[in-house]
Every structure is written in C-alpha cells, then in structure tokens.
Amino acid sequence: MIVALACVAAAALCSGTAVVLQAVSARRLPAELGLGASMARRLASDRVYLVALLLVASGFALAAVALRSLPLFVVQAGRASSLGVAAVLSVVVLGARLRALEWAGLGATAAGLVVLALSVEVAPATTDGATTTAVVVATVVLVASGALVGLGRATAGRGLVLACVAGASFSVLALAARTLPVLSPAVLLTEPAAWCAVVAGGTGLGLSALALRHAPVVTVTALMVGVETVASAVVGVVLAGDRAQAGRGWLAFVAFVLVVVGVVVVARAGTPGATDPRGAPAPGETAAARPH
C-alpha cells in the first residue's frame, strides 16, 4: 500500500511538471501548425518537449504500477494533485497570475478529489474482458470524433474542447492499466485494449499540446485532469467494480460535485475569450505567457 501511494505521489509530480514544460514547447510552434506529422517533427526536435514526454511516460508508468493494487478512484484522485503542481509552476515558469477565485477552484478540486479517494472501497478490479475491450475501442472512436470537432473549431474555446478530449484520451490509458489482466509484453502485444490505449495516449499528447497553445496552462490542466478523473471514476465503477465504502455513498457524491464545481471555476476563470475590450490577458496568464 505504501509503495503504491508513493507511486501515485511521484506520478502527480511528474504530470504537473510535464504539462508546464509542454506549454513552453507548444507555444514555440507556428500558429498555423495543426495536429499531424509536421507538429510531431517539430516537437520531436524540441529538447524541452522531450523531457516533458519522458515525465509523462514516467507518470503513466508509476500510475500503472499503483493501479495494480489501488482502484481508479484513488489513483486518479492522487494524480489530480498535478493540477496544483502545474498551477504553481505556471506562476514561476510562465509568469501566470492566479486570482483568488482560481486558487479557490483549485482548492475545491483538491479537497473533493481527496474526499472522493477516501470514500472509495479499495479492492482488486473485477472485469469482463470482452466488455472492457469493447468499451475501450468505442471510447477511442469517440475520442477521435471529438478531436475532429475540436480541431475544426476556430473559436476562443477551441483550447478548452481540445483539453476535454485529451482528458478523455488519457482516461482510456487508466482504464487499460486497471483492467488488463497482466502487464507483460506477451499479453500487451496481443491485447486490442492495449493497442487502443497506445493510440489514445498518443492522441492525448497531441491534443494537449494544441490545447496549450490556445488556453492558459492552468485552465488546460484543470479540464484534462477533471475529465480524466471523472471519466475514469465512472468506468471504474461500471467495469472494474470500484465502489464507495459502505455508508459513504453520499460523501462520494458530494465530493464529486465539489470536483466538478472546482474544475468549472478554474476553467471559466481562465477561458481565453474572457478578456476585456482592450485585449487584456485572460485570468491565469500574463501577456508574456499568452499563446502566440
């Protein structure tokens, strides 16, 4: 248990640091560059992005280890603290300015996720392999559709849509890590759900890079973490047998609402379109930190 919790904490630190480094790299890209081979080549030659990618991979690996003994609720709630890491680092690295409302939203999200984790029954996953595989495949198709919608939206909210789809993509990885019978190479190479998870992970990385070009880093992180956590929690209950502890169902519901409210507050406060008529930066970013 102690080792698993330590992995969760390390995963949160890796993920929070990675998203800020991704923002630094993404904002160096030409404005007209879209999701595709050109963007992949540019990012592959960026050392900062490669470090971020290594941190992302490390975070997912640590979370996968934790998921072998802890339910999705617990691990995803712990990883969600990466939102706080990203928020603090965005202030230091990107010059972002967080208002009291945004800090309150971060606090509400963190508190809700902690309570959510404490209210869940810790037990091994119980799954139907065929059903889980079908859900993973269907989710990847839906994520791809959502990505096309987000890429086609030339609006101020484009970054928010992309962040939500990226969060959904990452939730597929969490589901696979929780429900795959074993993580040995022999099984992973022949398991459709594992291949779908790889596709979803790559899609999530690309979409998150694009989202970070169109919205403040704290906003993007809040949406990705919120969607990933909530989606993982739902599929954990439905497919992995995750449950609230006896008599704590109401507490889990209250915590869930608190998480949603906190994420909405942070996302709304940092919406790119929330600028004054003179073009002042949206809350959560300075003029220097805005995407170019």
Secondary structure, 3 states (H helix, E strand, C coil): CHHHHHHHHHHHHHHHHHHHHHHHHHCCCCCCCCCCHHHHHHHHCCHHHHHHHHHHHHHHHHHHHHHCCCCHHHHHHHHCCHHHHHHHHHHHHCCCCCCHHHHHHHHHHHHHHHHHHHCEECCCCCCCHHHHHHHHHHHHHHHHHHHHHHHCCCCCCHHHHHHHHHHHHHHHHHHHHHHCCCCCHHHHHHCHHHHHHHHHHHHHHHHHHHHHHHCCHHHHHHHHHHHHHHHHHHHHHHHCCCEECCCCHHHHHHHHHHHHHHHHHHHHHCCCCCCCCCCCCCCCCCHHHCCC
